Amino acid sequence: MKALALARFRMPRMGIGPQVVITVLVLSLLGAMAIEPTRQLIEQRERISTMAADLQEIERSNHRLSARIERLQDPDFLEQRAREQIGLVRPGETAIVVMPPSKRMATRSTSKERSAEQRIPRPEPFNFFEGFLNFVGLL
């Protein structure tokens, strides 16, 4: 009697088609679950490479600034900068300041250049007949 009861509740056999569909669905679900972590991994790698480039730039900047700090602690460098920028003169030295030419002197020099250009001999005016003979090859 028990065998009869078990026979009644027996599952019907599926063909190969539904098994393939179920397998494809399970594999698709697993693939979809793997897409997001993979995308995050790729984004993190790109972010790491960008940050590494930024870090290198900051380290170069720090190196330049450290070198500048060392130079600014050198008294000879500070004296040289003071002489260049604010005209530092020690006692007993004579300061010589070279001034740029004034606007009036600048306009005079440009007018002298113009007059020198005007002294250059100008070619004779173009003669149509001579130009035509030269073009034909008779001159």
N, CA, C and O of each residue as an XYZ file, in Angstrom:
556
protein
N       0.771     -1.169      0.000
C       0.000      0.000      0.000
C       0.841      1.275      0.000
O       0.498      2.292     -0.603
N       1.906      1.163      0.677
C       2.806      2.297      0.675
C       3.343      2.562     -0.716
O       3.480      3.722     -1.106
N       3.639      1.571     -1.441
C       4.163      1.739     -2.786
C       3.148      2.432     -3.652
O       3.492      3.240     -4.515
N       1.868      2.105     -3.412
C       0.817      2.749     -4.172
C       0.741      4.238     -3.829
O       0.520      5.061     -4.717
N       0.917      4.590     -2.574
C       0.851      5.986     -2.146
C       2.019      6.780     -2.719
O       1.848      7.930     -3.122
N       3.207      6.172     -2.760
C       4.364      6.852     -3.317
C       4.230      7.012     -4.830
O       4.696      8.004     -5.391
N       3.622      6.081     -5.467
C       3.481      6.135     -6.910
C       2.551      7.269     -7.319
O       2.707      7.861     -8.388
N       1.576      7.566     -6.450
C       0.658      8.635     -6.780
C       1.292     10.020     -6.730
O       0.918     10.890     -7.516
N       2.239     10.246     -5.828
C       2.858     11.553     -5.656
C       4.175     11.684     -6.404
O       4.939     12.611     -6.135
N       4.446     10.825     -7.291
C       5.686     10.850     -8.052
C       5.671     12.030     -9.016
O       4.659     12.329     -9.650
N       6.832     12.699     -9.109
C       6.954     13.863     -9.995
C       7.046     13.365    -11.433
O       7.644     12.327    -11.714
N       6.443     14.126    -12.326
C       6.561     13.720    -13.721
C       7.974     14.005    -14.221
O       8.603     14.963    -13.770
N       8.464     13.223    -15.106
C       9.805     13.380    -15.658
C       9.822     14.541    -16.640
O       8.937     14.696    -17.481
N      10.893     15.372    -16.495
C      11.026     16.504    -17.420
C      11.912     16.071    -18.574
O      12.762     15.190    -18.441
N      11.694     16.702    -19.681
C      12.542     16.434    -20.828
C      13.826     17.241    -20.731
O      14.037     17.939    -19.739
N      14.670     17.164    -21.717
C      15.965     17.856    -21.712
C      15.796     19.358    -21.902
O      16.636     20.111    -21.411
N      14.776     19.831    -22.575
C      14.558     21.255    -22.833
C      14.436     22.077    -21.566
O      15.153     23.068    -21.423
N      13.557     21.711    -20.634
C      13.445     22.487    -19.394
C      14.726     22.453    -18.561
O      15.045     23.432    -17.886
N      15.450     21.359    -18.597
C      16.701     21.274    -17.838
C      17.725     22.273    -18.389
O      18.434     22.930    -17.627
N      17.793     22.377    -19.693
C      18.718     23.323    -20.324
C      18.314     24.753    -19.962
O      19.172     25.580    -19.656
N      17.020     25.045    -19.995
C      16.539     26.383    -19.682
C      16.869     26.730    -18.234
O      17.332     27.837    -17.960
N      16.645     25.827    -17.326
C      16.941     26.069    -15.915
C      18.440     26.267    -15.716
O      18.845     27.154    -14.964
N      19.267     25.465    -16.369
C      20.722     25.593    -16.254
C      21.176     26.956    -16.784
O      22.007     27.615    -16.160
N      20.646     27.374    -17.912
C      21.008     28.673    -18.494
C      20.571     29.798    -17.567
O      21.309     30.767    -17.389
N      19.390     29.689    -16.975
C      18.917     30.718    -16.053
C      19.809     30.811    -14.809
O      20.128     31.910    -14.354
N      20.205     29.675    -14.269
C      21.071     29.681    -13.086
C      22.429     30.286    -13.429
O      22.954     31.099    -12.668
N      23.002     29.896    -14.571
C      24.292     30.456    -14.988
C      24.179     31.954    -15.266
O      25.104     32.707    -14.962
N      23.071     32.389    -15.833
C      22.869     33.821    -16.083
C      22.773     34.594    -14.773
O      23.315     35.693    -14.647
N      22.089     34.017    -13.818
C      21.978     34.658    -12.511
C      23.342     34.782    -11.852
O      23.668     35.829    -11.292
N      24.136     33.731    -11.912
C      25.491     33.790    -11.347
C      26.352     34.824    -12.082
O      27.120     35.552    -11.453
N      26.225     34.889    -13.403
C      26.980     35.874    -14.183
C      26.574     37.300    -13.836
O      27.417     38.189    -13.711
N      25.258     37.502    -13.683
C      24.770     38.836    -13.325
C      25.257     39.239    -11.949
O      25.548     40.412    -11.715
N      25.351     38.293    -11.044
C      25.845     38.595     -9.701
C      27.339     38.926     -9.721
O      27.824     39.622     -8.830
N      28.073     38.436    -10.725
C      29.515     38.687    -10.802
C      29.830     40.006    -11.514
O      30.951     40.500    -11.394
N      28.887     40.585    -12.244
C      29.147     41.800    -13.019
C      29.450     42.995    -12.114
O      30.421     43.710    -12.361
N      28.668     43.225    -11.102
C      28.837     44.393    -10.238
C      30.188     44.389     -9.517
O      30.877     45.409     -9.538
N      30.594     43.292     -8.885
C      31.919     43.314     -8.247
C      33.053     43.523     -9.249
O      34.049     44.174     -8.931
N      32.909     42.979    -10.446
C      33.937     43.163    -11.470
C      34.010     44.627    -11.892
O      35.100     45.171    -12.066
N      32.859     45.259    -12.055
C      32.827     46.675    -12.427
C      33.460     47.527    -11.329
O      34.218     48.454    -11.613
N      33.149     47.214    -10.095
C      33.734     47.955     -8.981
C      35.250     47.776     -8.929
O      35.983     48.722     -8.641
N      35.713     46.560     -9.207
C      37.150     46.295     -9.211
C      37.851     47.124    -10.287
O      38.917     47.686    -10.037
N      37.270     47.202    -11.464
C      37.861     47.989    -12.552
C      37.889     49.475    -12.177
O      38.891     50.152    -12.410
N      36.791     49.987    -11.597
C      36.759     51.394    -11.182
C      37.800     51.680    -10.112
O      38.436     52.734    -10.133
N      37.980     50.755     -9.179
C      38.964     50.952     -8.122
C      40.378     50.955     -8.684
O      41.220     51.731     -8.233
N      40.648     50.101     -9.659
C      41.982     50.100    -10.278
C      42.253     51.413    -10.986
O      43.356     51.952    -10.889
N      41.255     51.939    -11.702
C      41.431     53.229    -12.373
C      41.653     54.342    -11.355
O      42.491     55.221    -11.557
N      40.907     54.298    -10.273
C      41.054     55.312     -9.228
C      42.434     55.236     -8.585
O      43.039     56.264     -8.281
N      42.930     54.021     -8.380
C      44.265     53.842     -7.792
C      45.328     54.411     -8.719
O      46.254     55.078     -8.257
N      45.210     54.157    -10.029
C      46.220     54.680    -10.959
C      46.171     56.208    -11.009
O      47.216     56.853    -11.090
N      44.977     56.792    -10.961
C      44.848     58.253    -10.944
C      45.458     58.833     -9.675
O      46.172     59.836     -9.717
N      45.172     58.200     -8.562
C      45.716     58.689     -7.294
C      47.233     58.521     -7.236
O      47.921     59.344     -6.632
N      47.762     57.467     -7.857
C      49.217     57.282     -7.880
C      49.873     58.395     -8.687
O      50.928     58.900     -8.302
N      49.255     58.783     -9.807
C      49.795     59.897    -10.602
C      49.732     61.201     -9.808
O      50.670     61.997     -9.844
N      48.626     61.422     -9.090
C      48.509     62.622     -8.253
C      49.572     62.626     -7.157
O      50.160     63.664     -6.853
N      49.810     61.464     -6.574
C      50.811     61.354     -5.525
C      52.203     61.690     -6.050
O      52.970     62.381     -5.380
N      52.529     61.208     -7.238
C      53.837     61.525     -7.832
C      53.977     63.025     -8.059
O      55.035     63.596     -7.796
N      52.917     63.668     -8.547
C      52.960     65.112     -8.788
C      53.148     65.862     -7.464
O      53.917     66.821     -7.400
N      52.462     65.437     -6.429
C      52.593     66.085     -5.124
C      53.994     65.883     -4.561
O      54.558     66.793     -3.954
N      54.560     64.691     -4.760
C      55.921     64.445     -4.280
C      56.930     65.323     -5.014
O      57.868     65.835     -4.403
N      56.741     65.499     -6.332
C      57.632     66.403     -7.085
C      57.498     67.832     -6.563
O      58.494     68.537     -6.400
N      56.273     68.251     -6.306
C      56.045     69.594     -5.785
C      56.695     69.755     -4.409
O      57.305     70.786     -4.128
N      56.568     68.748     -3.561
C      57.201     68.797     -2.243
C      58.718     68.885     -2.366
O      59.368     69.593     -1.598
N      59.273     68.168     -3.327
C      60.728     68.207     -3.527
C      61.171     69.614     -3.952
O      62.166     70.139     -3.454
N      60.413     70.215     -4.885
C      60.744     71.585     -5.320
C      60.642     72.560     -4.164
O      61.497     73.431     -4.002
N      59.599     72.417     -3.359
C      59.430     73.327     -2.232
C      60.518     73.128     -1.175
O      60.970     74.093     -0.560
N      60.934     71.891     -0.965
C      62.024     71.634     -0.009
C      63.316     72.284     -0.492
O      64.057     72.873      0.296
N      63.582     72.172     -1.799
C      64.780     72.809     -2.351
C      64.692     74.325     -2.197
O      65.694     74.980     -1.907
N      63.500     74.882     -2.389
C      63.341     76.332     -2.241
C      63.549     76.762     -0.787
O      64.144     77.807     -0.522
N      63.059     75.958      0.145
C      63.262     76.265      1.562
C      64.750     76.283      1.884
O      65.225     77.163      2.602
N      65.483     75.310      1.354
C      66.934     75.265      1.599
C      67.623     76.497      1.022
O      68.506     77.073      1.657
N      67.212     76.906     -0.200
C      67.813     78.109     -0.798
C      67.497     79.352      0.009
O      68.355     80.219      0.174
N      66.280     79.450      0.514
C      65.895     80.638      1.271
C      66.584     80.705      2.634
O      66.592     81.759      3.269
N      67.150     79.612      3.081
C      67.900     79.631      4.331
C      69.376     79.970      4.104
O      70.131     80.125      5.063
N      69.785     80.085      2.842
C      71.164     80.433      2.507
C      71.301     81.958      2.497
O      70.599     82.623      1.735
N      72.189     82.531      3.326
C      72.311     83.999      3.382
C      72.803     84.608      2.070
O      72.393     85.716      1.723
N      73.664     83.917      1.339
C      74.139     84.462      0.064
C      72.998     84.581     -0.942
O      72.905     85.572     -1.666
N      72.143     83.586     -0.987
C      71.003     83.625     -1.900
C      70.070     84.770     -1.515
O      69.582     85.498     -2.380
N      69.825     84.927     -0.218
C      68.951     86.015      0.237
C      69.534     87.377     -0.114
O      68.799     88.281     -0.511
N      70.846     87.534      0.027
C      71.483     88.806     -0.329
C      71.343     89.083     -1.816
O      71.046     90.207     -2.223
N      71.561     88.038     -2.635
C      71.442     88.202     -4.086
C      70.020     88.622     -4.453
O      69.833     89.529     -5.264
N      69.018     87.971     -3.863
C      67.627     88.325     -4.158
C      67.314     89.757     -3.701
O      66.597     90.484     -4.389
N      67.849     90.158     -2.547
C      67.606     91.520     -2.048
C      68.254     92.544     -2.970
O      67.682     93.608     -3.207
N      69.436     92.239     -3.492
C      70.091     93.169     -4.422
C      69.284     93.302     -5.707
O      69.146     94.404     -6.238
N      68.750     92.191     -6.214
C      67.995     92.211     -7.470
C      66.635     92.891     -7.316
O      66.237     93.694     -8.160
N      65.932     92.566     -6.241
C      64.543     93.009     -6.135
C      64.371     94.375     -5.477
O      63.542     95.170     -5.920
N      65.136     94.659     -4.432
C      64.910     95.928     -3.744
C      66.127     96.839     -3.763
O      66.120     97.895     -3.131
N      67.180     96.440     -4.487
C      68.335     97.316     -4.645
C      69.185     97.444     -3.394
O      69.638     98.540     -3.064
N      69.408     96.345     -2.697
C      70.237     96.360     -1.491
C      71.652     96.816     -1.832
O      72.255     96.336     -2.792
N      72.180     97.755     -1.032
C      73.542     98.256     -1.208
C      74.213     98.220      0.165
O      73.659     98.714      1.147
N      75.390     97.642      0.224
C      76.132     97.602      1.486
C      76.831     98.943      1.696
O      77.029     99.696      0.742
N      77.199     99.239      2.919
C      77.919    100.491      3.173
C      79.242    100.513      2.398
O      80.008     99.550      2.425
N      79.487    101.610      1.720
C      80.708    101.756      0.939
C      80.530    101.405     -0.528
O      81.399    101.728     -1.338
N      79.425    100.751     -0.901
C      79.181    100.416     -2.306
C      78.423    101.561     -2.973
O      77.708    102.317     -2.314
N      78.589    101.673     -4.280
C      77.885    102.683     -5.049
C      76.805    101.986     -5.863
O      77.085    101.021     -6.574
N      75.605    102.459     -5.764
C      74.489    101.865     -6.502
C      74.366    102.545     -7.855
O      74.365    103.772     -7.950
N      74.263    101.746     -8.885
C      74.052    102.257    -10.239
C      72.737    101.682    -10.725
O      72.550    100.466    -10.765
N      71.836    102.566    -11.091
C      70.518    102.142    -11.556
C      70.411    102.498    -13.024
O      70.573    103.661    -13.393
N      70.142    101.524    -13.859
C      69.968    101.750    -15.289
C      68.475    101.835    -15.549
O      67.729    100.887    -15.303
N      68.061    102.970    -16.043
C      66.645    103.199    -16.290
C      66.319    102.869    -17.742
O      67.146    103.092    -18.627
N      65.158    102.355    -17.991
C      64.755    102.120    -19.381
C      64.511    103.453    -20.067
O      64.225    104.446    -19.399
N      64.618    103.492    -21.378
C      64.419    104.768    -22.074
C      62.984    105.272    -21.892
O      62.038    104.493    -21.781
N      62.859    106.583    -21.866
C      61.529    107.177    -21.716
C      60.740    106.992    -23.004
O      61.287    106.576    -24.026
N      59.462    107.301    -22.948
C      58.615    107.150    -24.134
C      59.048    108.111    -25.227
O      58.976    107.783    -26.411
N      59.498    109.302    -24.832
C      59.924    110.292    -25.821
C      61.172    109.802    -26.551
O      61.291    109.966    -27.765
N      62.100    109.203    -25.810
C      63.310    108.672    -26.440
C      62.974    107.474    -27.323
O      63.586    107.281    -28.374
N      62.022    106.688    -26.902
C      61.616    105.535    -27.703
C      60.998    105.992    -29.018
O      61.250    105.390    -30.062
N      60.186    107.058    -28.977
C      59.589    107.551    -30.222
C      60.651    108.173    -31.110
O      60.545    108.094    -32.334
N      61.676    108.791    -30.527
C      62.761    109.347    -31.335
C      63.503    108.244    -32.070
O      63.822    108.386    -33.251
N      63.780    107.144    -31.379
C      64.523    106.055    -32.024
C      63.693    105.422    -33.133
O      64.245    105.023    -34.158
N      62.379    105.323    -32.952
C      61.554    104.762    -34.021
C      61.493    105.724    -35.200
O      61.447    105.285    -36.350
N      61.491    107.038    -34.935
C      61.469    107.989    -36.046
C      62.802    107.952    -36.786
O      62.825    108.128    -38.004
N      63.927    107.726    -36.076
C      65.227    107.585    -36.741
C      65.237    106.339    -37.618
O      65.798    106.355    -38.713
N      64.623    105.263    -37.145
C      64.556    104.046    -37.948
C      63.724    104.283    -39.201
O      64.060    103.793    -40.279
N      62.644    105.031    -39.057
C      61.809    105.329    -40.217
C      62.563    106.170    -41.236
O      62.452    105.943    -42.441
N      63.335    107.146    -40.749
C      64.077    107.988    -41.689
C      65.164    107.165    -42.375
O      65.463    107.407    -43.545
N      65.763    106.199    -41.678
C      66.762    105.339    -42.309
C      66.107    104.487    -43.384
O      66.716    104.231    -44.423
N      64.876    104.043    -43.152
C      64.164    103.264    -44.164
C      63.846    104.130    -45.382
O      63.834    103.648    -46.515
N      63.590    105.407    -45.135
C      63.250    106.281    -46.247
C      64.471    106.573    -47.112
O      64.310    106.894    -48.289
N      65.676    106.473    -46.576
C      66.885    106.739    -47.342
C      67.212    105.607    -48.320
O      68.008    105.798    -49.239
N      66.616    104.452    -48.134
C      66.883    103.332    -49.032
C      66.345    103.708    -50.404
O      65.195    104.130    -50.529
N      67.178    103.554    -51.440
C      66.707    103.945    -52.780
C      65.528    103.078    -53.207
O      65.542    101.855    -53.068
N      64.541    103.734    -53.715
C      63.338    103.030    -54.153
C      63.508    102.644    -55.617
O      64.157    103.358    -56.381
N      62.934    101.532    -55.997
C      63.025    101.154    -57.414
C      62.235    102.137    -58.274
O      61.312    102.808    -57.812
N      62.624    102.193    -59.507
C      61.934    103.101    -60.429
C      60.504    102.640    -60.625
O      60.193    101.458    -60.476
N      59.633    103.586    -60.961
C      58.246    103.184    -61.185
C      58.160    102.162    -62.311
O      58.985    102.158    -63.225
N      57.178    101.318    -62.236
C      57.030    100.234    -63.197
C      56.598    100.793    -64.544
O      55.645    101.567    -64.638
N      57.313    100.389    -65.572
C      57.008    100.794    -66.929
C      56.295     99.624    -67.601
O      56.842     98.524    -67.686
N      55.094     99.859    -68.070
C      54.286     98.781    -68.634
C      54.959     98.166    -69.853
O      54.981     96.944    -69.999
N      55.502     98.993    -70.721
C      56.097     98.498    -71.959
C      57.324     97.634    -71.667
O      57.484     96.572    -72.270
N      58.193     98.072    -70.750
C      59.380     97.287    -70.391
C      58.975     95.996    -69.685
O      59.600     94.955    -69.887
N      57.942     96.058    -68.865
C      57.461     94.852    -68.200
C      56.943     93.848    -69.203
O      57.191     92.650    -69.066
N      56.210     94.327    -70.232
C      55.692     93.426    -71.252
C      56.825     92.790    -72.047
O      56.794     91.590    -72.320
N      57.839     93.595    -72.424
C      58.977     93.042    -73.166
C      59.753     92.027    -72.324
O      60.234     91.024    -72.852
N      59.875     92.281    -71.022
C      60.547     91.352    -70.135
C      59.742     90.066    -70.005
O      60.320     88.981    -69.950
N      58.407     90.171    -69.954
C      57.551     89.004    -69.856
C      57.649     88.143    -71.112
O      57.689     86.915    -71.025
N      57.688     88.785    -72.281
C      57.783     88.059    -73.562
C      59.174     87.470    -73.718
O      59.344     86.476    -74.424
N      60.142     88.041    -73.096
C      61.509     87.538    -73.190
C      62.372     88.279    -74.167
O      63.442     87.797    -74.540
N      61.930     89.443    -74.593
C      62.702     90.235    -75.535
C      63.663     91.172    -74.837
O      64.534     91.744    -75.492
N      63.544     91.343    -73.582
C      64.411     92.276    -72.844
C      65.272     91.556    -71.878
O      66.064     92.181    -71.171
